[in-house]
Amino acid sequence: MFVPCVLAITKDTLLSFALTNLINASDTGLVVVESSAQTFEELVMEINTHRADVILLEKSSPLAGEDALTKLLMLYPKVLVIIVDEESNWLRIFRREDILMTSPADLISAIQSA
């Protein structure tokens, strides 16, 4: 069975801590790597190093801005990018799908569909 590598961009916030712990505790065997990328170039290096299949970003992260996302999706069209809105529980999944997160299973399901 294929197990996606999830690269979680952390901002040392309660949300990123909770999301990382949620994925790790999901008992799905997902590999979660906490990123320390501050720039787009650092993010690209981490994606290549870890061979990430999924990038998990908080909406307020500078790396979740339109310019960075456009470049990211052009460089890695097969990588699933999930942006979590800290204020509303919406997940924006870049494969043209938005999902309202109503339970932790919604996040796990979105990652596994990569």
C-alpha positions, 0 to 999 in steps of 0.5 A: 500500500502506498503511504503518502509523505506529508510535508507540514509547514509549521508556524509554531501555532496551536493549529499546526501542532494539532494538525500534525498530531492528528495525522500522526495519531490517525493510525494510517501510517502516514509519514509526517515531516514538519517543515522549517521552510521560510522561503519558497526555495527552502520549501522546494528543497524540502519537497525534493529531500523528503519526496513529499506527496502532500503539502499542508499549509496554513492559509495565513502562511506566506507560502500559501499566497497565490504567487507561491502556490502558482509556482509550486503547482507548476513545479509539482503538478502531481503534489497535493496541496492542502491549505487549512483555514485557521478560522473556518475549518475549510480545507482548500485542496488544490485539485479543484476541490474544497471540503468543509472539515467536520471531523478529523477523518476529513483531513485524513481522507483528503491526504489519503486521496493523494 
